[in-house]
Amino acid sequence: MMTAAADTPVVQVHDLVKHYGAVKAVDGASLTVAPGEIYALLGLNGAGKTTMIRTLLGMIKPTAGRVSLFGARVSSGAQGLWARVGYLVETPAGYPELTVAENLALTARLKHLPAAAAQQVTGRLGLEPYAHRRSGDLSLGNQQRLGLAKALIGSPELLVLDEPANGLDPAGVTEIRHLLKDLAAQGTTILLSSHILAEVAKLATRIGIIHAGRMVTEIAAHDLSDHVTRTLRVRCHDHDTAERSLRQGGYEPRSDVDGSLAMTADEAVRHPDKVATLLVEAGCPPLHLAVEEEDLESLFLRLTVS
Amino acid sequence: MRAAWYAEWLKLRRSRLIWMTLLAVTVGAAAAGLFMFISLHPGKARDLGLLGAKAQLATLDPTWPSYFGLLAQITAVGGVLFFGMTMVWVFGREFAGHTVKDLLALPTSRAATVTAKFAAATGWSLALTGYLSAAGTGIGLLLGIPGPLSGQVLADGGMKVAVTALLTIAITTLFGFGASTGRGYLSGVGVLFAILFTAQIVAALGYGAWFPFAVPALHAGITGDQSPAPAGYVGVAAVAAGSIWLTIRWWQRADHTR
């Protein structure tokens, strides 16, 4: 088996371009995923996420650029690489006439793994009650579990998961989040794409936002707070007096449609106590005063839709 | 390769296609029995209403070699459909069911997967041929076809059916290529019908002996004495080798976007 040095990125995409005639599915995107990272690709439909994932898995040939896994260039015939990778691309698909156990046994055989590997993931994904049910009779959520189980067979070093939480109920989403976090803690590298932004925020260690085939920005989860906008929102009985007082105090409040006054200046966000004191002294004590943080959804839309 | 073979055989074994093709071949064996019954008892067949006033089905000799020739013709003509549908299903189902993506980035190579698919379709087609031969022979014995069913007659007849089956299977490999490049059943079935029509037209123009897709039927004796030209047999081998090679190359090199 090929081994990569500990500091070799598990995934390396450099200036990836994929054109279908005039359509630019991916247009110069780059990303690097280090060992043990959970990297989330965020993007609108058609942004290029799945094309990038399929290129990583050797299913699509790039028009230009370089794609490497574990330091080795990806090609369709790189069997040595695929032994180290588990994946779930787009919708999960099992063979409907085969049972869950048979689908997993078949995947284990194709991955050159013993049958015990299939039994292990059956338990891990909570599929034991359905082991002898035909996969065509499974609910959407359990089909997703089957797809994840196929990806997890053999404890691969890299997991590439396209929308891993699709079709799962809230308990399932939480369960899979914990499972993926556990795997990452044990050293598994995870590259996932998702449109469930709240889930990404809870799971990923790094987020790449892709739009129109280009990587718009990459944000480390612990730096997320530096990228989001904070707003101090105030509500008072006497809105006009409060606004006038704030302006006299050097602030620049903005009236929002919900009747609140919003301030994004650093001074206001960092010292809401001073704003409260100013309003009390002006005779219009605040009914509501809170610092609100832009969520990932707003950040995503701000970065892409514009 | 063993892993790919296990996977393909498991999928085929569990499919409805097995029962559908078995039923179709059973109908084929029954049809052979019916024709032989008419040949053996034309008067009785007419009395039973099995023959219309203008029917001309008395050209079949009531002998074992003639009967095996009929089974070979059923293998050639019906085989394009039954073996062809097996080939189309084995490849087309991966695209129709969106399971192909799970076969593309594995320690089992794409070449092994494609080869196993051709092998599974060939194996099942040969099993169907064996069933047709056995069922046909049983029906022939029940009908009491005159003349001894000697070992030599059985071996010659069986060989004719088996070689016809192999020739037919060889040309159906093109349907596997069609189902792959067209990413589904429809394109495979399209190629199947295109080949059926083209073979008819080319044979009618008098070039069937050289046309690979007409060779199985000619080998089975569908036109009486006309046999395929040696170049026709080479053509069949070339179609099989070319189709398998092109299918492997396509699986390895195409952009798999679905």
Interface residues (C-beta under 8 A of the other chain):
Chain A: T51 R54 L57 G58 M59 I60 K61 S76 G77 Q79 G80 W82 A83 V85 Y87 V89 E90 T91 A93 G94 Y95 P96 E97 L98 E102 L106 T107 R109 L110 K111 H112 K150
Chain B: A3 A4 Y6 A7 L10 K11 R14 S15 R16 G97 H98 T99 K101 D102 L103 L104 A105 L106 P107 T108 S109 R110 Q252 R253 D255 H256 T257
